[in-house]
Amino acid sequence: AQKVTQAQTEISVVEKEDVTLDCVYETRDTTYYLFWYKQPPSGELVFLIRRNSFDEQNEISGRYSWNFQKSTSSFNFTITASQVVDSAVYFCALSGTDSNYQLIWGAGTKLIIKP
Amino acid sequence: GAVVSQHPSWVICKSGTSVKIECRSLDFQATTMFWYRQFPKQSLMLMATSNEGSKATYEQGVEKDKFLINHASLTLSTLTVTSAHPEDSSFYICSARAGLAMRYEQYFGPGTRLTVT
């Protein structure tokens, strides 16, 4: 069975601090995809990244970076120099290549950035 | 980029009435669309998967007679909440899955907030 665990329910940091959101996944598939989405208070999901299981290179996009480690089945997300606008709920998700590429969602981590 | 719209963005209805939510892929064809429900402070829960031209596949625990899904074309899927009750109040999100040329990416609509009074 596939599963995504985001153990951090809520994280609160002061602006400009770095923060890492954890994501641990379980799957028996050899080919799979991992995602991060941001959900601000408006509710609309914002796609952040998609990573396939064969690409373990870390990714950096501005203040955002992702650390994919198959050995520990983790796909962690770090925000550097956090800003108030980063406050949102962040979801990690997993999909295989069958079942219509159905997404398996983590519970989400609510990130609060205090000014 | 690929855009998915939902209409309405919010709706308030009285208990016992039916509400229809539309999900459209505006600039691509989607053979598969997903419907999710999200309660406050919770994750997304998949309700059903619909493939164009065929019956939707509902997740366990989702009443197919209550949540009617129609996927009549490659760009439109509708979710009808029949005989709505206050417990159906939730945030409903659709997503449309593109084909091979777009790497089977899923694109999400902005969501519909349903309040049943």
Interface residues (C-beta under 8 A of the other chain):
Chain A: Y37 S42 G43 E44 L45 F47 R50 F91 N100 Y101 Q102 L103 W105 G106 A107 G108 K110
Chain B: T32 F34 Q38 K41 Q42 S43 L44 L46 T49 N51 F91 I93 S95 R97 Y104 E105 Q106 Y107 F108 P110 G111 R113
